[in-house]
Amino acid sequence: MTSSPAKKWAVLLASVVLSVASVAPAFAQSGGSAPAGDEATAAKPSAASKAAAKAQRKAARKEARAKKNAELKQLESNGYNPSRNDPNYPTDLQNAQKKAAAGAAASQ
């Protein structure tokens, strides 16, 4: 079984294209070489800004957790029990949400 030279060239070209295409994303993500001198230090965020960003994320997580816990406590006070294995789960939750909304509307 012999192959024609045109088929060999087509297979060779296809394999080269596929191998280059698989390597290209790796180079695109690496960012190339690091800049020299002052450009390298200017591109990196300072330790103070990293700490400030981390503190801001931590505060946002705490706020979100407190909001979630307050909502859960309100639902539990209106009759929802999350630890109970209840076949009426969606209905119980919806009823507790309606009671909570009615209670919030009445307090305004």
N, C-alpha and C positions, 0 to 999 in steps of 0.2 A: 504494500500500500504506500504509494508515494504521494507527496503533497506538492502542489505547484508552488513556485517561488512567490507568487502573489499572495497565496494563503499564508505562507510563512511570514511575510512582511506584515500582513494584516494582524496576525496573532501577536507578533513582536510589538507592533505599534499599540495595540490594545493593552498589552501587559504594561508597557511603559506609561501609557496614559493613566491606567488604574493605579499604578504604584506612585506616580506623582500626585494624583488626586488624593490618595490616602495619607500622604505626608504633608500636604499643604495645610490642613487644619492645625496640625501640631505647630508649625511655624507661625501661623497666624495668632495663636494663643500665647506664644512665648514672649512676644513683644520685641524680639530682636535683642540687640546688645544694649547694655545699660548705658545711659548717657554719662559722660565724663565730667568731673569737676563739680561746679556749683549746681548744674542742672540735676544731678543725682540727688542732692540734698533737698532741692526745692520741690522735687516730685514726691518725696516721701512726706506723709503727714507727721506732725510733731507728736511727741508723747503726750503733751497737754491736750491737744485736740482729740487724740484717740481716747484719752481718759474722759474727756467731756462727752464725747459721743457715746461711750460705754455707759456713763452715768445717766445720760438721757434715755438710752434704750432700757436701762434697768428701771428708771422711774416710770416709763411708759408701760413696761410689763407689770409693775406693781399696781399701777392705776387700772389696767385692764383686768388684773386678777381681782382687785377689790370690787370693781363694777360687776364682774361675773358672780362673785360670792354674794354680793348684796342682792342681785337678781334671784339667785338660787334661794337665798334665805327668805325673800319675799314670796316666792312660789311655794316654798315649804310651809310658810305660815298661812297660806291660802289653800292648803290641802294636798299639795303634791308631795309624794314620797318617792324619791328616786331609787332607794334601795329595795323597794318592794318589786317582786317579779309579778307584774300585773298584766294580764292580757288586754286590759283597757288603757294601756299606756298613753296613746295619743290623746284620748278623750280626757283622761285625768289631767294631763299637762295643759290642754286647751282650756279646761274649766278653771284651773288655777290661774292661768294667764288672764282669763276674762274677769275673775274675781279681783286680781291684782290691778287690772286696768280700771275696774269700777271703783275700787278703793282709792286709786290715785286721782280719778276724776272727782270723787266726792270730797277729797281733802283740799281741792283747789278752790 
